Amino acid sequence: MTANANALHTLGLDRSLALPVGAQLRGQIEYGIATGEIPRGTRLPSVRELAGALGSSPATVAQVYKELGEQGLVESRRGHGTFVPDRLPPSEGLESMVALRRAVDALFESAEQLGVSRVAAAEAVALRASQPARAAAGLRLLFVGVYDDASEGYAAAIRGALSADDTIDWTTFERLRRTARPPDGIDVFLTIANREAELRRLVGGGAPVVSLTFIPSRETRTRLAQLTADARVLAVSDIPQFLPTLQRAVARFAPHLADVAGGLSDSPGLERQLRSCTTVVYGTGTTGVLGRVPPEVDAFEFRFEPDAHSIAALLLPTLEGVRSGRAHEETP
């Protein structure tokens, strides 16, 4: 189990921002869950522990935990604390074996109705198991994100890990909410970790929903590492609660910088901040700020990419499970 000290390490507050402490804290925990910095199964600090570490009110921390719990991002376990839930239930293997046993019993019943003994049926199963598996049709995946460009890029990155016959498309939560029902024929839905509960509500209980974790892209990390120590960096976001997280992420990959200032895209003082910096790092979806950046100021997006470990550990096993289920249904 991940120690709660790791969760504390990822959290911090910027008192200079005109942004409520609760909004900052909630945004950072959501971000940590989405990117895997706060892994599944992590025990979060207690309300009093976190409030003391951040110099905040216990009531504020308790309210943040309550709101995150309503989203399904954290869960309270009586006598044990608050955790980021594991979405793979421990009984899954047992349930699979029970389902397999029922399938075997059904096979034997069918064999008896055909006048075939259990021994002969078992021999037929063994013979089939020794033969190559039938080629299965490719699976259809749909990634559901927040912003068009980012969602398209994430889908393209995931495509490289799929089988040749699989296909992946993308859409946004906004578009999905406007439709009367989810698209037909989707075998697996994908999204970011902090939006999994919302996506499950939108698509219902049909196809599996897999949430992946995301890490800063290689290009983002490279550009941050290449900044000179005297660079005056301004982190800009459209979303107030994620601005402190963006600042901390920039500082994490450019630790040689003396300071990373923060600005909101709709702040009245942003023009002055843009004129006084040498580099702008803007959050995904904040592309509108580019038209206001002076020509002499460098600007680039803090872009993310799907974590390869998340794809291997969460997505690929899900796809194999769907393929196995389909093959079983198609077996005459």
C-alpha positions as CSV (number, residue, x, y, z in Angstrom):
1,M,0.0,0.0,0.0
2,T,1.3,3.4,-0.9
3,A,2.3,5.5,2.2
4,N,0.3,8.6,2.7
5,A,3.6,10.6,3.0
6,N,3.9,10.3,-0.7
7,A,0.5,11.9,-1.1
8,L,1.5,14.7,1.2
9,H,4.6,15.3,-0.9
10,T,2.6,16.1,-4.0
11,L,0.3,18.7,-2.3
12,G,0.9,22.3,-1.5
13,L,-0.9,25.7,-1.4
14,D,0.0,29.1,-3.0
15,R,-1.3,31.7,-0.6
16,S,-0.5,34.5,-3.1
17,L,-3.2,33.3,-5.5
18,A,-6.7,34.7,-5.3
19,L,-8.1,31.2,-5.3
20,P,-9.8,29.4,-2.3
21,V,-7.6,26.9,-0.5
22,G,-10.3,24.2,-1.0
23,A,-10.3,24.7,-4.8
24,Q,-6.5,24.5,-4.9
25,L,-6.4,21.3,-2.8
26,R,-9.2,19.6,-4.7
27,G,-7.6,20.4,-8.0
28,Q,-4.2,19.0,-6.9
29,I,-5.7,15.8,-5.6
30,E,-7.7,15.3,-8.9
31,Y,-4.6,16.0,-10.9
32,G,-2.5,13.5,-8.8
33,I,-5.1,10.8,-9.3
34,A,-5.3,11.5,-13.1
35,T,-1.6,11.4,-13.6
36,G,-0.8,8.5,-11.2
37,E,1.2,10.7,-8.8
38,I,-1.4,9.6,-6.2
39,P,-1.7,5.9,-7.2
40,R,-4.7,3.7,-6.8
41,G,-4.8,2.2,-3.3
42,T,-3.0,5.2,-1.8
43,R,-4.1,6.1,1.8
44,L,-4.5,9.8,1.9
45,P,-3.5,11.8,5.0
46,S,-6.2,12.2,7.7
47,V,-8.1,15.4,7.7
48,R,-6.2,16.8,10.7
49,E,-2.8,15.6,9.3
50,L,-3.3,17.2,5.9
51,A,-4.8,20.4,7.4
52,G,-1.8,20.7,9.8
53,A,0.7,20.1,7.0
54,L,-0.8,22.7,4.8
55,G,-1.8,25.2,7.5
56,S,-5.4,24.9,6.5
57,S,-8.7,24.4,8.3
58,P,-9.8,20.8,9.0
59,A,-13.2,21.8,7.8
60,T,-11.8,22.8,4.4
61,V,-10.0,19.5,4.0
62,A,-13.0,17.5,5.2
63,Q,-15.2,19.3,2.6
64,V,-12.7,18.5,-0.2
65,Y,-12.6,14.9,0.8
66,K,-16.4,14.8,0.8
67,E,-16.7,16.3,-2.7
68,L,-14.0,13.9,-4.0
69,G,-15.9,11.1,-2.4
70,E,-19.1,12.1,-4.2
71,Q,-17.2,11.8,-7.5
72,G,-16.0,8.4,-6.6
73,L,-12.3,9.5,-6.6
74,V,-11.8,8.7,-2.9
75,E,-13.5,6.4,-0.4
76,S,-13.6,6.4,3.4
77,R,-13.0,3.1,5.2
78,R,-14.2,3.1,8.8
79,G,-11.3,2.9,11.1
80,H,-8.7,2.9,8.3
81,G,-8.8,6.3,6.7
82,T,-9.5,7.8,3.2
83,F,-8.2,6.0,0.1
84,V,-8.0,6.3,-3.6
85,P,-10.0,3.2,-4.6
86,D,-8.7,0.3,-6.5
87,R,-11.0,-0.2,-9.5
88,L,-10.1,-3.8,-10.0
89,P,-12.1,-5.7,-7.3
90,P,-10.2,-8.4,-5.5
91,S,-13.0,-10.9,-6.2
92,E,-12.6,-10.6,-10.0
93,G,-10.5,-13.7,-10.3
94,L,-13.0,-15.8,-8.2
95,E,-15.9,-14.5,-10.2
96,S,-14.2,-15.4,-13.4
97,M,-13.6,-19.0,-12.2
98,V,-17.3,-19.3,-11.1
99,A,-18.4,-18.1,-14.5
100,L,-16.0,-20.6,-16.2
101,R,-17.4,-23.5,-14.0
102,R,-20.9,-22.6,-15.1
103,A,-19.9,-22.6,-18.7
104,V,-18.3,-26.0,-18.4
105,D,-21.4,-27.4,-16.7
106,A,-23.5,-26.0,-19.6
107,L,-21.2,-27.7,-22.1
108,F,-21.6,-31.1,-20.4
109,E,-25.4,-30.7,-20.3
110,S,-25.4,-29.8,-24.0
111,A,-23.2,-32.9,-24.7
112,E,-25.5,-35.2,-22.8
113,Q,-28.5,-33.9,-24.7
114,L,-26.7,-34.8,-27.9
115,G,-25.9,-38.3,-26.6
116,V,-22.2,-37.4,-26.1
117,S,-20.5,-38.6,-22.9
118,R,-18.6,-36.2,-20.6
119,V,-15.3,-38.0,-21.5
120,A,-15.9,-37.4,-25.2
121,A,-16.8,-33.8,-24.6
122,A,-13.7,-33.3,-22.5
123,E,-11.6,-34.8,-25.2
124,A,-13.2,-32.5,-27.8
125,V,-12.3,-29.5,-25.6
126,A,-8.7,-30.7,-25.2
127,L,-8.4,-31.1,-29.0
128,R,-9.8,-27.6,-29.6
129,A,-7.4,-26.2,-27.1
130,S,-4.4,-27.6,-28.9
131,Q,-5.5,-25.8,-32.1
132,P,-4.7,-22.2,-33.0
133,A,-7.3,-19.7,-31.8
134,R,-9.7,-18.3,-34.4
135,A,-8.8,-14.8,-35.6
136,A,-11.1,-12.3,-33.8
137,A,-12.4,-9.1,-35.4
138,G,-10.7,-6.0,-34.2
139,L,-12.1,-4.0,-31.2
140,R,-13.5,-0.5,-31.3
141,L,-12.2,1.9,-28.7
142,L,-13.4,5.4,-27.9
143,F,-11.3,7.9,-25.9
144,V,-13.4,10.6,-24.2
145,G,-11.5,13.7,-23.1
146,V,-11.9,17.4,-22.4
147,Y,-10.2,19.2,-25.2
148,D,-10.2,18.4,-29.0
149,D,-6.5,18.6,-29.7
150,A,-5.4,16.8,-26.6
151,S,-8.0,14.1,-27.0
152,E,-7.0,13.5,-30.6
153,G,-3.3,13.3,-29.6
154,Y,-4.0,10.9,-26.7
155,A,-6.0,8.6,-29.1
156,A,-3.1,8.7,-31.6
157,A,-0.6,7.7,-28.8
158,I,-2.8,4.8,-27.6
159,R,-3.2,3.5,-31.1
160,G,0.4,2.5,-31.2
161,A,-0.2,-0.1,-28.4
162,L,-3.2,-1.7,-30.1
163,S,-3.5,-4.7,-32.3
164,A,-3.5,-4.1,-36.1
165,D,-7.2,-4.8,-36.4
166,D,-8.3,-2.6,-33.5
167,T,-9.5,1.0,-34.0
168,I,-9.7,4.0,-31.7
169,D,-11.6,7.2,-32.1
170,W,-12.0,10.1,-29.8
171,T,-14.6,12.6,-28.6
172,T,-15.1,15.0,-25.7
173,F,-17.4,15.0,-22.7
174,E,-19.2,18.0,-24.0
175,R,-20.1,16.2,-27.3
176,L,-21.1,13.0,-25.5
177,R,-23.4,14.9,-23.1
178,R,-25.2,16.5,-26.1
179,T,-26.0,13.1,-27.6
180,A,-29.1,11.1,-26.5
181,R,-27.1,8.0,-26.0
182,P,-23.5,6.8,-26.3
183,P,-22.2,5.6,-29.7
184,D,-23.1,2.1,-30.7
185,G,-20.6,-0.7,-31.3
186,I,-17.9,0.6,-28.8
187,D,-16.1,-2.3,-27.1
188,V,-14.1,-0.2,-24.6
189,F,-14.3,3.4,-23.5
190,L,-11.2,5.3,-22.3
191,T,-10.7,8.5,-20.3
192,I,-8.6,10.2,-17.7
193,A,-8.7,8.9,-14.1
194,N,-10.5,11.8,-12.6
195,R,-13.3,11.7,-15.1
196,E,-14.0,7.9,-14.9
197,A,-17.1,8.2,-12.7
198,E,-18.6,10.8,-15.0
199,L,-18.0,8.7,-18.1
200,R,-19.6,5.6,-16.4
201,R,-22.7,7.7,-15.8
202,L,-22.8,8.8,-19.4
203,V,-22.3,5.4,-21.1
204,G,-24.1,3.2,-18.6
205,G,-23.2,-0.3,-17.8
206,G,-22.4,-1.8,-21.2
207,A,-18.8,-1.8,-22.5
208,P,-15.9,-1.5,-20.0
209,V,-14.6,1.9,-19.0
210,V,-10.9,2.2,-18.5
211,S,-9.2,5.2,-17.0
212,L,-5.6,5.8,-17.8
213,T,-3.0,7.8,-16.1
214,F,-1.0,10.5,-17.9
215,I,2.4,11.9,-17.5
216,P,4.1,15.1,-18.9
217,S,5.1,14.4,-22.5
218,R,8.7,13.8,-23.5
219,E,8.6,17.1,-25.5
220,T,7.3,19.0,-22.5
221,R,10.0,17.6,-20.2
222,T,12.7,18.4,-22.7
223,R,11.6,22.0,-23.3
224,L,11.4,22.7,-19.5
225,A,14.9,21.2,-18.9
226,Q,16.3,23.4,-21.7
227,L,15.1,26.7,-20.0
228,T,17.9,28.8,-18.8
229,A,18.2,29.5,-15.0
230,D,17.5,33.2,-15.5
231,A,14.3,32.6,-17.5
232,R,11.2,34.4,-16.2
233,V,8.5,31.7,-16.6
234,L,4.8,32.4,-16.4
235,A,2.4,29.4,-16.1
236,V,-1.1,30.2,-17.5
237,S,-4.3,28.2,-17.1
238,D,-8.0,28.7,-18.0
239,I,-9.0,26.7,-14.9
240,P,-8.3,28.4,-11.5
241,Q,-8.1,25.3,-9.4
242,F,-5.4,23.7,-11.6
243,L,-3.1,26.7,-11.8
244,P,-1.1,25.9,-8.6
245,T,-0.7,22.3,-9.9
246,L,0.6,23.6,-13.3
247,Q,3.1,25.9,-11.4
248,R,4.3,23.0,-9.3
249,A,4.6,20.7,-12.4
250,V,6.7,23.3,-14.2
251,A,8.9,23.7,-11.2
252,R,9.3,19.9,-10.8
253,F,10.8,19.5,-14.3
254,A,12.7,22.8,-14.3
255,P,14.1,22.8,-10.7
256,H,16.9,25.2,-11.7
257,L,14.3,28.1,-12.1
258,A,14.2,30.5,-9.2
259,D,10.5,31.0,-9.4
260,V,7.5,30.1,-11.6
261,A,4.8,32.8,-11.6
262,G,1.1,31.9,-12.2
263,G,-1.6,33.7,-14.2
264,L,-5.2,33.0,-15.2
265,S,-6.2,33.6,-18.8
266,D,-9.0,35.9,-17.8
267,S,-7.1,37.8,-15.2
268,P,-7.1,41.6,-15.7
269,G,-3.4,41.7,-14.9
270,L,-2.4,39.0,-17.4
271,E,-1.2,41.5,-20.0
272,R,1.3,43.0,-17.6
273,Q,2.5,39.5,-16.6
274,L,3.0,38.5,-20.2
275,R,5.1,41.6,-20.9
276,S,7.4,40.9,-17.9
277,C,8.1,37.2,-18.6
278,T,10.5,35.5,-21.1
279,T,8.6,32.2,-21.4
280,V,4.9,31.2,-21.2
281,V,3.9,27.6,-20.3
282,Y,0.2,27.2,-20.8
283,G,-2.1,24.4,-19.8
284,T,-3.9,22.2,-22.2
285,G,-7.0,24.0,-23.5
286,T,-5.5,27.4,-22.9
287,T,-4.5,28.1,-26.5
288,G,-6.4,31.3,-26.5
289,V,-3.6,33.0,-24.7
290,L,-1.2,32.6,-27.6
291,G,-2.7,35.6,-29.5
292,R,-1.8,37.8,-26.5
293,V,1.8,36.7,-26.0
294,P,4.3,39.3,-27.2
295,P,6.4,38.2,-30.2
296,E,9.6,38.1,-28.2
297,V,8.2,35.8,-25.6
298,D,8.5,32.0,-26.1
299,A,5.4,30.0,-25.4
300,F,4.6,26.3,-25.4
301,E,2.0,23.9,-24.0
302,F,2.4,21.7,-21.0
303,R,1.3,18.6,-22.8
304,F,0.7,15.2,-21.4
305,E,0.8,11.7,-22.9
306,P,-0.7,8.3,-21.8
307,D,1.6,6.5,-19.4
308,A,2.9,3.3,-21.1
309,H,2.7,1.4,-17.7
310,S,-0.9,2.4,-17.4
311,I,-1.7,1.1,-20.9
312,A,0.1,-2.2,-20.2
313,A,-1.4,-2.7,-16.7
314,L,-5.0,-1.6,-17.3
315,L,-5.9,-1.3,-21.0
316,L,-4.3,-4.3,-22.6
317,P,-5.7,-6.9,-20.0
318,T,-9.1,-5.3,-20.5
319,L,-8.9,-5.7,-24.3
320,E,-7.8,-9.4,-23.9
321,G,-10.7,-10.0,-21.6
322,V,-13.1,-8.5,-24.2
323,R,-11.6,-10.6,-26.9
324,S,-11.9,-13.8,-24.9
325,G,-15.5,-13.1,-24.1
326,R,-16.3,-12.4,-27.7
327,A,-14.5,-15.6,-28.8
328,H,-16.5,-17.6,-26.3
329,E,-19.8,-16.1,-27.6
330,E,-18.8,-16.9,-31.2
331,T,-17.8,-20.5,-30.5
332,P,-20.5,-22.8,-32.0
